[in-house]
């Protein structure tokens, strides 16, 4: 799958360390952890994934 969008975010040192440790325990990148989480998100009611109320 081609990566077409870039996203950045701020997080605390603790959040970063938790993500880093979890990713390491799963032998995946931190980005892959977030991608996998996004895949399991339930679409909002109405099915519109392009806007936020």
N, C-alpha and C positions, 0 to 999 in steps of 0.2 A: 504494500500500500504506500503510495506516495504521500509524503508529509507536506501539506500545503499551507498550514497555518502555524504561527509561532505564538506562544503564550508565556508570559513571565509573571511571577507573583512574589510578594514579600512574605516571609515566614519568620517565626522566632527561631533562635538557636535550638531550642528544645524540639520544635516541630521538624526542623531540618535534620537533627540527629536521629529522631525517631524514624523519619522517612529513609534516611541513609542506612540505618541498622536493619530496618525491615527489608529494604531492597537487597542488601547484602545477604540476608538470611534466605532470600528467595533466589539468589544468583541472577538478578535482573537489575536494570538501571532504575534510578529514581523516576525517570520519565515513564518507563514502562509500568511501574506501579500505578502512577496516576492515569495512564491510558487505560489500564485494565479496570480501574475503578470507574472511570467515565463510561466504559462499555456496559457496566451493570446498572447505571442510573435509569430510573423509570422516567419515561417522558411525562411532561406535565399533562394534566387533564386537557383534552381538546386536541392533543397531538401536535401542537405548534411548538417546535423546538427552536424557532428563529428569534423569539423575543422573550423578554422577561417583564412580568407585570409591574 
